[in-house]
Amino acid sequence: MSKDKKKITKSMILRSVASSTAIETGATVKTIEKRLKANKLKYESLSLAI
């Protein structure tokens, strides 16, 4: 295993959530990702537990 760890970004998490939601709902990843980004301000005070 490599000692170099890849930094996980918010963008990567957003893409992951969008793709798993797309699989479950049948919507496109692009559509869900756009909706998540639009709601970003609504949840700005929350932080991700990483």
C-alpha positions as CSV (number, residue, x, y, z in Angstrom):
1,M,0.0,0.0,0.0
2,S,1.3,3.4,-0.9
3,K,2.2,5.9,1.8
4,D,0.8,8.7,-0.3
5,K,-2.8,9.3,0.8
6,K,-5.2,11.1,-1.6
7,K,-6.9,14.0,0.0
8,I,-10.6,13.7,0.0
9,T,-12.3,16.9,-1.0
10,K,-15.8,18.2,-0.6
11,S,-16.2,18.0,-4.4
12,M,-15.3,14.3,-4.2
13,I,-17.9,13.7,-1.5
14,L,-20.5,15.6,-3.4
15,R,-19.9,13.5,-6.5
16,S,-20.1,10.3,-4.5
17,V,-23.4,11.3,-2.9
18,A,-24.8,12.4,-6.3
19,S,-23.8,9.2,-8.0
20,S,-25.2,6.9,-5.3
21,T,-28.4,8.9,-5.2
22,A,-28.6,8.7,-9.0
23,I,-28.4,4.9,-8.9
24,E,-31.2,4.7,-6.3
25,T,-33.5,7.3,-8.0
26,G,-32.7,6.8,-11.7
27,A,-31.9,10.5,-12.1
28,T,-28.7,11.7,-13.7
29,V,-25.6,12.4,-11.6
30,K,-25.3,15.8,-13.3
31,T,-28.9,16.8,-12.2
32,I,-28.4,15.7,-8.6
33,E,-25.0,17.3,-8.4
34,K,-26.5,20.5,-9.6
35,R,-29.3,20.3,-7.1
36,L,-26.8,19.7,-4.2
37,K,-24.7,22.6,-5.2
38,A,-27.7,24.9,-5.4
39,N,-28.7,23.9,-1.8
40,K,-25.2,24.6,-0.5
41,L,-26.1,27.9,1.1
42,K,-29.0,26.3,2.9
43,Y,-26.7,24.0,4.9
44,E,-23.6,26.2,5.0
45,S,-23.4,26.1,8.9
46,L,-23.1,22.3,8.9
47,S,-19.7,20.7,8.5
48,L,-18.9,17.2,7.3
49,A,-17.4,14.7,9.7
50,I,-14.3,13.5,8.0
